[in-house]
């Protein structure tokens, strides 16, 4: 995998949780995409299409696809 620049950092802060979402551009160069080095705080990891990811992370103003097409490097906080 070839990773590109960070395009967004978003925090979700509630009374019970403080989540940090880092979105970056990446391209699979060869082989199968895989997740490694996951620590005990991570409850789930999986690869999904851009459309699926957009439904899981609906808080981006221009949508996830728009975020990745934009210049990047935005920071935001969300409150559910």
C-alpha positions, 0 to 999 in steps of 0.5 A: 500500500502506498499512503498519501497525505492526511485529508482530515482529522475529526474528533467525536467527543461524548460523555463516554467516548473520545474517538479520533478519525484520521482519513488519508489517501492511499492506494493498493499497489499490489497484493491484498489489502490488510490491516495489521498492528491493531491494538486492544482499543480497536473493536473492529477493522475492515475494508469497505467501498468508498460508498459504504464508508460514507454511510458509516461516517456521514459527518463530512460536509461534502461527503467522504468522496468529496473530502478525498477529492478536496485539498485535504487537511481539515479538522472538525469535531462532531457531536452525535 
